[in-house]
Amino acid sequence: MSEREPSRDELLAMAYADGELAPAERARFEQRLREEFARLDRGAEEFAVAIFDVDSFKSFNDAHGHLAGDQVVLLADDERVE
C-alpha cells in the first residue's frame, strides 16, 4: 500500500508541534517552509521536506539538556549540507 503525501496543513502542524528547537532555528525553519509553500502557490512543481531521525537523540537531550540537544541538531544539519 502506498503512503499518501501529507497535506500542507499537516506539514505546518508538524512544524509547529515540535517546540524543542531553539527559537531562532525554529523561526528560520518556519520562514523557509512558508517561502516554499509560496513558491508552490506561484507554480513551482516540486517541494520536499526531509526529516532526520538522530539515533538516541531523546536520551542525549534528556541527559545533557535542550541547549546541548540543539547543538546536536545543528551539527547534524551541518553534516547533511556537506
C-alpha angles and dihedrals in degrees: 000000000000119000115233122237114256115251124244090257091050092051092049091048090052090049092052095042097069106069095170097092116098109268095245093050091045091050090049091050093048092048092051090048090052090048092052092048088050089053089053090051089053092054107273108158101210138044132163138181119201120204118194126204109214108205115245091357096141094053090047091048092047093048099043104026136249096285091058089044090053089055090053089053091051092048091050089051091050090052091050091053094050 
